[in-house]
Every structure is written in structure tokens, then in C-alpha cells.
């Protein structure tokens, strides 16, 4: 889907448009942006140095807005680049400016800043007790779901603004427990942005210039950023849930095997005496054929212990079948129960704790 981009209708003429272009390219290319060299623009390079090298010099120069670039960069560095400290440093700088003069922030920036700050405040708890929240123990998922619940209950969201979409994006990261819910949420985000994009396309350059429509959060950059990010998340999540479905399929397969073995075991138990008698009758005949090629003492031992031998073979078959089934099924169950926390939320844990 083609979306309006800042460079398409404003060009890289100002600090604002350069920052817009950077976050759009970052959403498209991800960390590959660190390897490019074709764009020579001071403001663009400042943000690239921040994301790629952790160079925070640009934070010292922040005075007037817009501030959404840095809010979105803090999000990206936390959830995608997995560098908690750098992401938190950016957020803290923006929040200091906000506390000094809230009127500098538009409504979207105000709300999105509070959403992200809420997330960071709760994630700091995990950071202080990383060993306790290791993926697979259950605490990580419970805590992140709790943060998502707090975000959902936020009452000051204005529908279809980029800050409301940003909140949905955060919730997708924090509570990816249902593939269907994630697909629905991502579809809603993309459709909303597409509709907004179509409306913006109705603004001709002449109208935009005539009415000076270049402020008040009208840039498409935050929407474009969110759109590209959710597309990448959708691809990643689908792959991971495909793996999850394989575990579910394997679980169903072994449960069927378990049920079949239980039935067979029950029937064998009922017919055990008959089976033993038949086997004891047949075994001497079989030994008769094998006696010429077996040592005499081994042949005699097999004949004398034929009932014990048959009973042992049946017991081993039953025990082996049960052990395989009982061992495999609990293993698969554990994989299913811990899948979301280990395979999906584990990335957030790395961002929070890998630098501890």
C-alpha cells in the first residue's frame, strides 16, 4: 500500500521534514539503515547516529517540537533494537521537556508520551529482578499482560489519532496471546491509516501551501511509521504462531497415540493369560528351530524361563509405550504453555535484561 510520505510533499528542507524522513526510513529498513551512506543531511545523520551508535548529542539540542520523532525512536530502540538504557534515556529527556512546559506538546504527543512512560515504569520492575522474570517461569507474561490491561483502560484516547494507534501497537507487543486478536488489531490499525492516508491525499499542494497546513501534527510520518512497523510485526508473529501450531498438531497426534495405547493396553491386560498361554505354546516350537544355532545352555535357559520371558516382553512393551507417551506429551505441553512467553515475549526480556 502506498502511503503519503513527508519527503513526497514537503521535501528534506527543514529539521522537521528530515526527522520525518528518518523515522519513515527506519520503519521501512530497520537496523539496515545503519549501513546506508547515500543520504547526506545533518539532521538525518544526527538521528542515525543516535539509533545506530547510541550517540545522544542530538538530545542536548532538543528545544522546540515536534517531539513525536523521539517518542517513536524510544519505542523502536526498546522493542526492536532491544537497548533498554538508550530508549529510556531518550524518553527521560523528552519527559523533562514536557514537565518544564506541557504546552509545547500536542495532544498526540502528550498521550503517546504517557503511554510509553507507563510501560517503562513497569518494565523497570522487571529490570530490577531479571532472574525472577526469566522467560518460562510465568512472571514475565503476567506482568506484561498487566501493563497491557492498564493501557487498555486508559480513558483519554481519541479514536483514530496516531497516539491511539500507538497505544494499540504497544498492546500488541505486551499481550500477544491470541493470533486472531493480533491479526484483527493489526488489520484495524492498517485500515485506519489507509483511510487517513486517502483523506490526506485529497489535500493538493496548492491547498496545503495556501492554508499553511504544515503544523498541528498533520504530518503523515507517525502514521507511516506505525503502518510499516505493524506490517513487520505481522510477518514475525505469523511465523512464530505457525511454529506454535506445529506444537498443537504434535500434541493432538500424541494424545491420539496415548488414547490408542490405553485401549490396546486394556485389551492386552484382559487377554494377558491367553496371550501367555499361546506364547508359551509357540515358543518351544520356535526354540526348536533355533536350537541348532544357539548355545545349548542358552536354549535350555530360554525354554525353562519361557513364561517369565513372555510376561517380561509384554511388560516391557506396555511400559515402553507408556513411557514414550508420558514423556513426550508433558514436554509438548510445556512448550505450548510457555511458547508465548519464551518465543515472543522473550525478545522484550532481552531488551530489558541483556545489559544488566
N, C-alpha and C positions, 0 to 999 in steps of 0.2 A: 504494500500500500504506500503510495506517495503522499508524504505529508509536507506542508509548508515548512521551510527551514529559515532561520534568521538570515543566513547569508544569501538566500534566494531573493529576499525582498528588501533587505537593508544593507547587506554587504559588510565587510570587515572594516568599518570606518571608525568605530569607537571602541572603548574598553568594553562596553556592554555587549555590543554585537560580537566582539572577539571572544568574550566569555561564553556567549550563547553558542557560538560555533564549536567551541571546545567541548562543552558538555554534550552537544549533539554527536560529535565525532567519538567521544568517549563511550557513549551509549551504543554506538554502532560497532566500534572496533575493540572495545575493552582495552586490556593492557597492551594490545598490539600498537596502540597509539604511542607507546614509549619508543618504538623503533623507527618512527617516521622522522623525516628531516625536511620534507618539501615545503612546509608552512613556516614562513618567516614573519612572525608577528609578536611583538613584545608581550602583549597581554596573554596571548595564546601560550607562549613559551613559559610564562610565569605559572600558569595552571598546570601545564605539562610537567614542569619541574616539581611542583607540589605533589602531584599524583605519582609520578614515576620515581622521584628521588627523595621524597619526603622533605623537600626544601620549603620551609614555612615563611620565607621572606615576604611572599605576597600577602600574608596575613597581617603584616605590620603596616601595609599601605591601605588596608580597607578602611574607608571612611563612609562615604555615601553609598546607597544601594544602587541597583538591586542586590539582594543578598541570597536569592534562591540558588545561584550557582554554587555557593559554598555549602548550603544545606544539602543539595543533591550530591556534591562531592563528598561530604562527610558520610552520607548514606552509602555511596559507591565504595568508598575505601573501607567501610566497616563490613558490608555484606559481600562484596565481590573481590576486593583486593585483600581483605582479611588482615587489616592492620588497625587494631583497636585504638592504640595510643594516638596515632596520627588523626584518625577520624574524630576522636574525642577532642583533640586539641583544636581542630577546625570548629567543631560545634561550640566549644567553650569561648572561642574568640567571637563568634557571631552572637552568642548569648550575652557576652559582656557589652557589646554594642547595643543590643536590644534593651538590656537593663538600664543603660545610660539614656536612651531616647527611643521609646517604643514607637513613636510616630514615624520613624524612618522606615518602618516595615509595613508592607501592605498586608491585607488580611490573609492571603495565601501564605505568605512568608511567616507571619505570626503563628498561624495554626500548624504549619508543617514543622516549624522550629520546635514547638511544644511537643508534637508527636515524637519527633526524633529524640528530644531531650528526655521524654518519659522512657523511651526504650533504653537509652544509655544509662539512666539512673538505675534501672532494674538490672541491666547487664553487669553493672559494676559489682553487684552482689555475687553473681556467678564468678566474676574475675577474682574476687577475694577468697573464694573457696573452690578453686578449679578442680581439685581432686575429688570433691564431693559430687561435682556435676559432670563427671566423665560420661560420655555417651554410652548408653546401655544400662545405666543404673536407674533411669526413670525420672530423676530430679530435673534434668535439663528440659525435657519435654513439658513437664508440669509447669515449670517456671515460665517458659516461653509462651505456652498457651495462656497463662495468666496475664502476661503482658498484652497479648493479642486481645484478650477479653477487655482489658482496660481501654485499649484503643477503640474497640467497637462501641464501648459505652460513652465515648466522648460525644458530647451533645452539640458542640459548636461547629460542626462540619456543614459547609454549604455544598449541596449536591452538585456534582459535575465540574467543580473547580479543580485545578491541578492539585491543590492540597488534599482534597477528598480522595483523589486517585492515588496520591502518595501514601495516604493512610492505608488504603486497600493494599498497596504494594508492600508495605511493612507487615501487614497482617498475613499476607501470603508467605512471607519469609518465616514468620514466627509460628504459624499454625498450619502446616501443610499436611494435615492428617487425612484429608479426603481428596483424591484425584478429581472427582466430579466437581467438588466445590471450588477447587483451584481452577479447573478449566472454565467453570461458569464465571468466576471472578475475573479471570484474565480476559475472557470474551467481553464482559461488560466494560472493562477498562478500555479495551481496544475500540469497541463500538462507540463509546462516549468520545474518545479522542478523535475518531474518524468523523463523527458528526460535528464536533467543534472545528475540526480542520476544514470541513466543507463550508461551514459558515464563514470562516476566516478568508477562504478563497474568494468569497464574494466581495471582499474589500479590494478594490483596484488600487494601484499605486497612486492614482490621482486623488482618490478619496482619502487614502491614508495620509498623503502629503498635505492635502487641503485642511484636514481636521487634526493634523499633528498626532495621529494615533500611534505613538511610539512609547507610551508610558502606561503606568497603572497596571502592570502585569499582563499586558496584551501580547507579549512575545509568545511564540509557539514553542520555544525551546524547552520549557519544563514538560510540556505535553509530549513533545517529540522524544525527549529523554526517557520518560516513563514508558512510552509505547515501545521503544526499542528494547528497553530492559525487560519488560514483561514478555516480549517475544522470546528473548534468550532464556528466561526462566521457564517458559512453557516448554521449550525444547528439552531443557535439562530435566525438568520434573517428569515429563513423559518418559524419558529414557529410564529414570530411576524407578518409576512406578511400573514400567514394563518388567524390570527385574523383580519387583515386588510380586507381580502377578505370576512369575515363574515359581516363586516360593509357594504361593497359594495353590498353583496347579500341582506342584510336587507334594504338598501337604494332602490334598484331596486324593492323589494317587496312592500314597502310603496308607492313608486311612482306609481306603478300599481294600488294600492288601491286608491290613490288620483285621478288618471285618471278615475277610475270606479265611484268613488263617485261624481266626477264632472259631469259625464254623467247622473248618477241617479238623482243628484240634478237638473240638467237642465230639465230632463223629468218630475220630480215632480213639478217643478216650472210651466211648461207648463200646467200640468194637475191638478194644485192645486185646482181650483174651482170645478172641477169634483169630486176630492177626498173628498173635504169638504162636498159637497152635499151628496155623498154616505155615508160618515161617519156620517153626521147629521141624515140621514135617519135610519141608522143601530143602532146608539147609543140609541135612545129611546127604541128600541126593547130589546137591551142588558140591559138597566136600568130596564126594566120591569121584567126581570128575577132576577135582583139584589135587587129590592126594598124591598122584604120581609126580606132581611138580612142586609140592610143598614138603618141607621137612616133616618127618613123621611126628616129632614131638609137638609141632605147631598144629598139625592136622588133628592130633588127639585132643589138644587143649581146646580147639575150636569146637570139636564135637562134644566134649564134656561140658562146656560152658555155653552151649548154643542158646539156651533160654535167656541167660544173663546177657548174652551178646545181642540178641534181638531186642530185648527190653531196653538195653543201653542205646542201641541205634535209634529206636523210636524216641527215647527221651532226648537224645541229642538233637534230633530233627525238630522236635517241638521247642526245645529250649533255644536252639539257634534261630529259628523263625521268630520266636517271641523277642529275643534279644535284639535282633536286627530291627524289628518293627518298633520296639520300645525305645531303642536308641536313636533311630532316625527321626521319628515323629517329634519327640521333645526338642531335638536340635532344630528342626524346621520351625516349630512353634516359637522357639526363642528368637530365631531370625525374623519371623513375621512380627512378633511383638516389639522387637527393638529396631525394626527396619527404619521407621521414620526418624527416630532419634539418632541412630547411628549413621545412616546413609544420607540423610537430608539435613537434619539439624546439626550434625557433626561439623559441618562447614562453619556454622556460627560459633560453635565451641572453639574451633581452631582460631578464628579471628579474635576471640576474647582471651584465650589462654595460651596460645602458642608462644607468645613473647614474655610469659611470666618467668 
